[in-house]
Amino acid sequence: MLSYPLDNDTVSGFISKLPSAPPVKPPALVFGHGLWNSLDINSTKGWLTQLDSAMRTASPFLFSAASSAPRLFVSPSAATELKPDLFVPAQNNIMLQRLEHAIGPWVQERGWDHLGLWNMSIQAASPDGS
């Protein structure tokens, strides 16, 4: 689903994979979208809002107070020095950090957990590439 807004066929196809009745073991809802929108915060919010709304309509039991269905948004990871120069202006580590700081609290306000990867992945790189 590499666009926003998502077309009706894409949303319908996604929704068709959700349970139509409360399952014995609720599915984990894990979302991350990579770099398709060059880290545009408003597109990211719109994308997740569109999916969240469709899921709440199709399978409201996954979002009830009694549900234990985990919901997680995973931020994109930081870029390495090997990122092609053409993407650096829109997908650099500063832009990733801005997205992470904006999206983390926003998704948590909506009942989702947030796994931020920027800090973890940027620290994983070393000067010698190991």
Long-range contacts (C-beta under 8 A, 24 or more apart in sequence): 1-33, 1-47, 1-51, 2-33, 2-34, 2-36, 3-36, 4-37, 4-43, 4-46, 4-47, 4-50, 5-46, 5-47, 5-50, 6-47, 6-50, 6-51, 11-50, 11-51, 11-54, 14-51, 14-54, 15-54, 15-55, 15-58, 18-55, 18-58, 18-59, 18-62, 19-59, 19-62, 20-58, 20-59, 21-61, 22-61, 22-67, 26-62, 26-67, 26-68, 26-69, 26-70, 27-62, 27-69, 28-69, 28-70, 28-71, 28-72, 29-55, 29-62, 29-69, 29-70, 29-71, 29-72, 30-70, 30-72, 30-74, 31-72, 31-73, 31-74, 32-73, 32-74, 32-75, 32-76, 33-76, 34-76, 35-76, 35-87, 35-91, 38-87, 38-90, 38-91, 38-95, 39-76, 39-90, 39-91, 39-95, 39-96, 39-98, 39-99, 41-98, 41-99, 41-102, 41-103, 44-99, 44-103, 45-103, 45-106, 48-73, 48-107, 48-112, 52-110, 52-112, 63-111, 70-113, 71-111, 71-112, 71-113, 72-112, 72-113, 72-114, 72-115, 73-103, 73-107, 73-112, 73-113, 73-114, 73-115, 74-115, 74-117, 75-99, 75-100, 75-103, 75-104, 75-114, 75-115, 75-116, 75-117, 75-118, 76-117, 76-118, 77-117, 77-118, 77-120, 77-121, 78-117, 78-118, 78-121, 78-122, 78-125, 80-125, 81-125, 81-129, 93-118, 93-122
